[in-house]
């Protein structure tokens, strides 16, 4: 019981509203970052990545096959 209730003053018995943390208040939120720029096919960067993709896939496949062979040999 609070002092106001002890003195006989009217007291609001509803649960107190919890104030949101500062980090959740809209005023303190940083502005959202701009969305990343999407590269179009005429910029060349994505074409370069597309050319490297088969090489990366093949290298990964070889590495995984080698690792699987080594694992089988280790188990024997």
C-alpha positions as CSV (number, residue, x, y, z in Angstrom):
1,X,0.0,0.0,0.0
2,X,1.2,3.5,-0.8
3,X,1.1,6.6,1.4
4,X,-1.9,8.0,-0.5
5,X,-4.0,4.9,0.4
6,X,-2.9,5.1,4.0
7,X,-4.1,8.8,4.1
8,X,-7.4,7.8,2.7
9,X,-6.9,9.5,-0.7
10,X,-8.4,7.9,-3.8
11,X,-5.9,5.6,-5.5
12,X,-5.9,4.3,-9.0
13,X,-5.8,0.5,-8.5
14,X,-5.1,-0.3,-12.2
15,X,-1.6,-1.7,-12.9
16,X,0.9,1.0,-13.8
17,X,1.8,1.3,-17.4
18,X,5.4,0.3,-17.8
19,X,7.3,2.9,-19.8
20,X,9.1,1.4,-22.8
21,X,12.8,1.3,-22.6
22,X,14.7,4.2,-24.3
23,X,16.0,1.8,-26.9
24,X,12.4,1.0,-28.0
25,X,11.1,4.6,-28.2
26,X,10.6,5.8,-31.7
27,X,12.5,9.1,-31.1
28,X,15.7,7.2,-30.3
29,X,15.5,4.7,-33.1
30,X,18.1,5.3,-35.9
31,X,16.8,5.9,-39.3
32,X,16.5,2.7,-41.4
33,X,19.4,2.0,-43.6
34,X,18.9,2.5,-47.3
35,X,18.3,-0.8,-49.1
36,X,21.3,-2.2,-50.9
37,X,21.7,-1.3,-54.5
38,X,20.8,-4.1,-56.9
39,X,23.3,-4.7,-59.6
40,X,21.9,-4.9,-63.1
41,X,23.4,-7.2,-65.7
42,X,24.9,-4.2,-67.6
43,X,27.1,-3.3,-64.6
44,X,29.4,-6.3,-65.1
45,X,29.9,-7.3,-61.4
46,X,27.2,-10.0,-61.4
47,X,28.5,-11.3,-64.8
48,X,31.9,-11.7,-63.3
49,X,30.5,-13.6,-60.3
50,X,28.4,-15.8,-62.6
51,X,31.5,-16.7,-64.6
52,X,33.3,-17.8,-61.3
53,X,30.4,-19.8,-60.0
54,X,31.0,-23.0,-62.0
55,X,34.7,-22.9,-61.0
56,X,33.7,-22.5,-57.3
57,X,31.2,-25.3,-57.5
58,X,33.7,-27.7,-59.1
59,X,36.4,-26.8,-56.5
60,X,33.9,-27.4,-53.7
61,X,32.8,-30.7,-55.2
62,X,36.5,-31.9,-55.5
63,X,37.2,-30.8,-51.9
64,X,34.2,-32.6,-50.5
65,X,35.0,-35.8,-52.5
66,X,38.5,-35.7,-51.2
67,X,37.3,-35.3,-47.6
68,X,34.8,-38.1,-48.0
69,X,37.6,-40.4,-49.3
70,X,39.8,-39.5,-46.4
71,X,37.0,-40.1,-44.0
72,X,36.3,-43.6,-45.5
73,X,40.1,-44.4,-45.3
74,X,40.2,-43.3,-41.7
75,X,37.3,-45.5,-40.7
76,X,39.0,-48.7,-42.1
